[in-house]
Amino acid sequence: MLQRTSVVDLINVRTVSFSSIVEIGDAIYHQAVSRAIAVQRQKELFYGKEGAYEDYAVFKEPIPLTPIIENVECHFENMKPIIKVHHIDITGISSCSLLQIGNCRHMYAEARIKHIRQIEQTIASEVGNNLIQLNEPSQLGVPTSQSPVTVTGTDNTGSPFSDVEQEQ
């Protein structure tokens, strides 16, 4: 590992969240993984058990790690073996990020986030990966009688649904 000393007079970090780390000192290996499903709805509804990671391909797809096959030759000459910083001021560290004062030999960080926007069918013009209609409450295990919302549209698989009784 590099033979340098890190000196920081003052560190101010307001928030550290979601698999993030503040590390003071050297490390041989650092690994951080964060997964999240972020749902924004036009109406404030929460049905309970929603959003399983296995339902979305983004959480299953392997990340291609291209091997380094080039010969890299480096020469370092540290005239002063000290790195000195007066003040570090950070608002937030989130989603498997790292603030490290020191050296790290190997590092792996992965953040996978599925963003979903759910809107009413009368506003939606297309159904794409990130734009889907509100699910019918009965599809999520909530009796329709408990919900004041009437929903029609298509589900995640593209199948039509409606909680409005059709005229005969």
N, C-alpha and C positions, 0 to 999 in steps of 0.2 A: 504494500500500500504506500501511497505517497507519504513522504516524511515532512509534513508541514503542520504547524500549530495554528489553529484558528482562535482568534481573540475577538470577542464582541462585548462592547461595554454595556449595551442596553438592548433588550429584546422586548417588544410590546406586541403580543398576539391577542386579539380580542376573542376569536372563536376558532375552535378546532372541532370538526365534526365528521361523521360518516367515514370511518376507517382511515382517518388522517393521523399524522404523527408529527410531533415536534421532538426532535432528537438532538441532544447535545452530546457529542462524542463520535467516535468512529464505529462503523458497522461493517461486517463482512457481507451480509445479505439483507436486502429490504424487499418485502413483498406486501402489496396492498391491493385488495379487490373490493369493489363497491358495485352493488346492483340496486336499481330503483325503477319503479313504475310511477310516472308522474301523470296524473289525470286531472284535466281541467274540464269542468262542466259548466254549461250555461245556467243550469239550475243547481242549487245546493242540495244534492241527494247523496246518501251513502247507504248502501244496501247490506253491508256486513262483509262477508267473505268475498272480496273482489281482488282480482289481479294476481294470478299465479304466474310465477316466472316461467314455468314450463309451457305456458300457452303462447309464448312469443319466441320466434326464431332468434332474435337478437341476443338472447341469453344462452342459446345453445350452440351458435355458430363458433367454430374454432377461430382463434385469431392467428393469422399466418405470421410466424416469426422467421424471417429470412436469415439464414445463417451468414455470418461474416466470413467470407472466403478470401478477402484481400489480405495481403501481407502489409501490415502497418508498422512502420518503424518510427518510434518517438524518442526524443531525447529531451529531458527536462533538466534545467539548471536553476535551482532555487537560490538566488543570491541572498535573499532573506527568508529564512524558513518560517516566517510568521505572516499570516494573513490577518490584518487588523481592520475591523469595522467598528465605527462609533455607535451607530444606532440602526436597528431594524424595526420597522413599524408595519405590521400586517393586520388588515381588517379581518380576513377570514381564510381558513384553510379547510377545504372540503373535498369530499368524494375521492378518497384514497390518494391524497396529496402528501408531500413530505417537505418539511422544513428541517434541514439538518445543518448543524454547525459541526463540521468534521468531514471525514472521508467515508465513502461507501464503495465497496468493490463491485457488487452485483446488485442490480435493482430491477424489479418488475412491478408495474402498476397498471391496473385495469379498472376502468369505470364503464359500466354499461347502463344506459338510461333509455327507457322506452317512454316517449312523450305521447300522450293521447289527448285529443280534444274532442269532447262529446257535446254536440249541439242538437237542437230540435230539428226534426225533418223539414219543417216549413222553411228553414233557413239554409239547409244543406243542399248543394247542387251536385256534389260528387261524393262518393264514398271511397276514400283512399286509405293508405296505411295509417295516417295520423288523423283522419277525420271520419268519425263514426257516429251514428245516432245513439241516443241514450238507450240502454238496454231496457227491455220490459222488466218490471220488478219481479214478476213470477219466474223469469229465467234465472234470476239470481237467488231464488229460494225465499223471496218475500211475497206473501199473499198480496194480490192486487188490491184487495179491499183495504189494506193498510196504507196504500199510497194514493195521494191525491192527483197523481200524474197519469195522463193518458198518452201512450207512446205507440207510434207505428214507424216502420222503417225496415232496415235490414240489420242482421246481427253481424258478428265478426267474420262468419263464414260466408256471408252474402245471401243467406236465406231470409226471405221476408217474414215479418211477424207483425201482429197488431193485437192490442188488448181491447179494441173497439169491436163490438159485435157487428158482423156483416149483415146487411139487409138481404132478405130472402127473395 
